[in-house]
Amino acid sequence: MFAFTTIARQEVLALRREKLPGIMLGIFIALVTVSSFIGFLTKNTVSDVWLKVSQAGLTQVPNPFASVSPLYYARNAVIYIILIGTLMAIVAGVTSGIRDRKAATVDLVLTRPASLRELVFGKLAGLGIWLMLVVGIVAVIASALITLIAGNFLSLDDYLRLLAFFALSLPLLMGFAGIGLLSGLLSSRESSALLGPIGVWAMLTFVAPQLGTAARPVALLNPVPVPATSGGAFDFLNVLTSPFSVSEKFKLAGGLLLKDPDITGNLTLATANVVLFLAVVGALLLLVNRTRIRGVASE
């Protein structure tokens, strides 16, 4: 246990010094922060158009944003977590997995009184702590901005929903960080270590959902999940690809937590799918063997 905590602590310290994960972290925080203002500008633009149309007597429909929850301003954060947050997690995971091998110290580390599982899962725990700090910072910023935009404090339920939403992002981010860690431990070159997990990310984020919905990739960038296409071969493809569409499940669960009126579905099943994704990645990390990770990784 001492070795596990030491490795986890060292991982957090090392990630704080790494440049590429740090750059991705800055981009991620900036975009999630901006996402609140995007929702705010959307509301103001639509409301202004509605007011002019209403004053001209062209509509009697109420303002579509009159009863919108303040959590609406956080809905775009779903996309930034899926696109930028997961890539940041992959980069951090690859960096963690390949760091000791590039420095030619992995063989020395393995001679110490620590098992291979303590090494691997100590690194994963360090990644999890780092991601938890990142998500915590983003959650505080988003909560403060939404409170500022709303002009008053939100209800306790709204704050708890925001907390639950960002907490749900942790297993998603840790799952992709684990994929990056696995690739970093097994790849002989840093370039291929990055290419493999990004390919998996593209498959889970775009290819698997597209097979079940026939949606264009650009439609998958919408925070609202694309409904499954029914009929013919799609009935079979939906069953086959739905468990792998982890990003769409995160969209569904995140939208339900943020009370998005455009999203309906089962929150429990969607959340379980995201957590199961992390569990599967953890099981894959159990397959790493001591001989395979030895040796020096090159550029």
Disulfide bonds with the S-S distance in Angstrom:
none
